[in-house]
Amino acid sequence: MNKEFFEALSLLEEENGIEAEVLIEKIEQGILKAVKRDYPNTNEENIEVKIDVEKNRLNLKINKNVVEEVEDEANEISLEDALEISKRAKIGSKVAIKLNPTKFKRIAAQSAKQSIRSDIKEIERERLLSNYQDKEHECVSATVQKVEPGTGNAILTIDGSEAYLVRNEQIPGETLHEGDIIKVYVVGIVNPERRPSVKISRTHRDLVKRLFELEIPEVYDGTVEIMAISREAGSRSKVAVWSKNENVDAIGACIGPRRSRISAIVNELKGEKIDIIPYSEDDAEFIASALSPADVIKVTLAEDGTRACEVVVPDDQLSLAIGNRGQNAKLAARLTGYKIDIGPENPIQID
């Protein structure tokens, strides 16, 4: 075999993280098919193809059964002819007939190219699925390798594998730089059966949940439960928490001593504000809490059973309850699952 052939295999192994043995196996299969085309009547199990990496050699053989009377010339050989090949030949044994590998070296090169184009894609598909199988729906650390100047899309590495963080999955306003180590949420595998790619995000609301689990032991062990999350990435999140243990302050556990726990999460999210809301099974009480930081005077649930309500707030807190561009009200609505109509305590009367 050509020395450059093996050097190319080593380069592929280094660049793609695919073992040369795997590539060689694929190429051997390609050569086997080529030999079978030239010797169509030969049983496939009698064809032996072996690429010797240490000696840079391609070994091709057809093993034939030694018989008294030849009935199948493609797979059998007479004892007389077999003894010319091997003095140890006897009836019932096999002898190996070597093939000239010159012709098949070209087949090997072609097969290598086909492997690069198709088989390697399959290997990479399997590797990607294997690498991310246990990471799906989890928060992982990633290193920024490159940020594309035109699009702002970033190429990250996660445990040695590359992943693409598109611009609209990055936190609005954040600027990534080469070498940055960031947390991303693995949304899942896209097109797993064809051309799979891993989808990662920093805007997904479950990133907030996973960060809470990483930074807050009581959330990780289930003492404090996250009941609902609503998020406007880069701006504000609301997280409803609750504990079945009456001795545990769910909000205090999430904030941590000197706000250390919540500050770590806010820093990871580039300053995104986080409102920690006490969850309540009383819908009216939960809605009132969700509109924090505004005070709520009264919550009236719709009598027809629909998830709608009217909320009354102090006159001077109407804008606070609604929020900039309605953000606070929208987040509260998403958190509670209610359509919320907010009004002042003393509406202006128009004659």
N, C-alpha and C positions, 0 to 999 in steps of 0.2 A: 504494500500500500504506500501511497505517496506520503512523505513526511508532512507536507503542508496540510494534508487531509486531517491528520491527527492534531496538528497545531490549531486548525480551525475548530475542531471538536473541543479542545481545551478552552479556546476563546469563548465559544458558545456557553460552555459550562460556567466560566467566570462571569460573563455578562448577564446571563439569564438565571444563574443559580440552579441550573439543571444538570444533574450528574451526567458525565460523559457515557457512563454505562447504559443509562436509559436511552440516550441518542443512538448508541451503537446497536442496541437491541432493535430499535426501530429500523435502522439501516439494514441490519441483517435480515429482517423480515421483508424489506423491499427487494434485496438480492434474491432471497428464497423464491419470491414470486416470479422474478425474472428467470431463474433457473427452471422453475416449473413450466414457464411458457416455452422454453427451449426443449424441455423434456416432458411433454404433456402426459405421457403414460407412466411416468415414474411416480410412485407413491410419495407424498410429501414427507412422510416420516423417514424415508430413505435418503432424503437430501440433507446434507450437513453443511451449514454455513457458519463460519467462525472468524471473526475479526480479532487478530492477536495484537493488542495494543502495545505490549512490550517489544514485540519484534516487528511492528509495523507491517503486518502480513495478513493477507486474506486467504483463508483456507476454504476450498470448496471440494466436497466429496459427494459421490453417490454410493451408498452402501447397498450391495446386492447380495441376495441369498445364494449360497452355493448349493447346487442341486445336481442330481444325476442326469436328468433330462430337462433342458430348458424349454419352458412353455410360455414364459413371460420375459421377453428379452429386456424389457425396461427395468425389471426388478430382480431378475435372476441371472446367474452365470454358471457355466459348467465348471466342474472340478478342474478339468485340464486347463481352462483359461484362468481360473482363479489361482492355480499354483504358479502361474507366470507372474502374478502380482504379489502373492505371499506364499512362502513355503509352508506356512502353518495352516493354510486353508484346508478345510475338510467339509464333507457333506453336512449341512445343517448350520454351518458357521456363516459369517458375513465377511466380505472383503470390501475395502474402500477403493473406489476408482476416483482418482484425483482429476479434477477439471482444471482447464487452463483459466486462471483468474484474470488474464489480461482483458478479455472482453467485458468481464463483470466489474472491473475497476470503474469503468465509465458508468455502469449501472449503479455502482456504489455512490459515485459523485452525484448522479441524478437523484438517487434515493435520499441522499443527505439534504439536497436542496428541497425536496418534497417534504422532508421531515421538518426543515426549518420553517416552511410555509404553512404546513398543516398539522403535523404531529406535535410540534412544539407548542402550537396554540392549544392543543388538547391537553398537553402536559401542564401548561401554564394555567389552563382552566381548572384542572384537577387540583393544582397546587393552591390556586387562589381560593377555591371552595374549601380546601382543607385548612388553610391558614385562618380564614375568617369564620369558619363554622362555629367556633366557640366565642367569637367576638361580636356576633350579630346582636344588636340591641344593647350593646355595652359601650361604656366610655373608655377610650384608650388614649395613651400618649402617642403623639406623632411629632416627627421632626420635619420642619420645612426645608426642602431641598432647593426649590426654585419657585419663583413667582414670575409668571409671564407678564411682561410689561404692558402689552396691549390689552389683554383681557382681565388681568388681575387673578386669573385662576392659579392655584398653587399645586405643586407636586410635593407630596409628603411621603415619608417612609414610616411604615408601621411594622415593627419586628422584621426589618429587612425587605419588606414588600412595598412596592410603590402604590400610592393611592392618589386620586385626583380630587382636590377640594375646589369645586367651582365657585365663582365669585358670589353667586346668590345664596350659597350655603355658608358663606362667611358672615361673621357678625358685622352689621352695617357700621361703617366708620372705622373698623379696625384695619391696620396696615400690617401685613405679615412680612417678615424679613427672613432671608436665608439663615438657617441655624436656630430659629425660634422653636421651642418645644411647647406644643399646645395640646389641649384635650379636644378630642372629637368624638362624636356619637356615630357608631356604625349602624346606619339605618337598615342595611341589608345588601343582598347580592342581586344585581339587576341582570336579567337574561341568563340565568344559571345554566340553561341547556345549550346555549349557542355561544355568544361572545360575552361572557360574564364580566362584570366590573363591580367593584365595591362602591356603594354610595355612602359617603360620610358627610356629616353636617355639624355646624356649630350654631345653627339657628333652631334646630329641633327642640321642642319643649322637654323631651325626655333627657336631653343633655343636662338640664338643670336637676332633674331627679337623680341622675347618676352622680353628679357632683355632690349633691346632698349625702348620698350614700358613702362617697369617698371621704368626705370631711366630717361627717357627724356619726359617731359610733352608734348612737341610739336609733338612727334611721337605718343604718346597715343591719343591725341585729333585730329590727322590727319592733323595738320598744316604742318608737315614734313612727307613725305611718303617714306617708304623703297621700292624701285623699284626692287631690286634684291640683292641676297646674294649668295656668294660662300664661302666654308669653308673647311679648313683642320684642324680638331679639334686638339687643343693643340698646334698648330703652328701658323696659320694665317687665318684671315677671311677678305673678302672684302665686304663692304656694300655700295650699291649705293643709294643715297638719293636725294630727290628733294622736292621743295615746290612751290606750285602755287602762294603763296604770295611773291611778289617781294621784300617786305620789310623784309623778314625772311631769314637769312643766315642758310641754312639747315645744312651745315657742322659745323658751329660754335655752333648751338643749340645742336648738338650731342656731341660735345667735352665738352661743358660746361665751366663755369668759372674755370680757373686754371686746366682744364682737369678733373674736378671732376666727370663729368658724365661718360665719356668714361673710366676713371680709375676704377670706380666702376664695370663696366662690365668686364674689363680686369682682375680685381682681382677675380671676380666670376669664370672666365674661366681659372684661374690658370696661368695668364701671357700671354695668347694667344694674339698675335698682331692683331690689327684691323685697316685696311685701310678704311677710309671713303671716298668714291668716289662720285663726283658730277655727277648725272645722266644727260644725254643729249639725246634728240630725234634724234640728228645727230649721226649716228652710228660710223662714223670715229672719231668724238670728244669723244664719250663715250669710245671707244676702247683705245684711247690715254690716257684718265684719268685712265682707269682700270689697265694700266701697271705701275701705280705709285708704288714705288717711282722713277722709271726711267723716264727720259725725252724722248719724242717721236718727231722725226723730221717730219715724214710723215706716213699717213695711206692710203693705196690704197685698196679699196674694189673690190672684184672680179666682172668683167664685166658681167659674165653669170648669175648673180643674186643669186648665192649660198652664203651661209653665211660663206665666207672665205675672208681673207684679208692678205696683206703684210704690214709689219710695219718696218720702218727704224728708228734706234736709233743711237745716237753718239757712236763712236767706243769704248770709254771707259765705256759705260753703257750697253753694250750687255749682260754681265753676270748678271748685276743688273736686267735688263728687263726680262731675262729668269728665274733668281732666282735659289736658291739651288735645285738641282735635278729637275729643270724646274717648281718649285712650283708657282712662280709668274706668269709665262705665262699660266699655267694650270688654276689658279684661275681667271685670267683675261678672259680666254676663256669661263669658266663656267658662269662668271658674265654677259658677253655680248652675249653669244650664238654663238660666231664666232670661226672658226678655224683660229688661228693666226700664221703666219709665220714671225718670227723676224729676221732681218738681220742688219749688221753694215752699217754706212754711207759710209765707204770706204772699201769694201770687198777686201781681199788680192787676188791679181791676180797671178795665177799660170800659168807659161809659159808651 
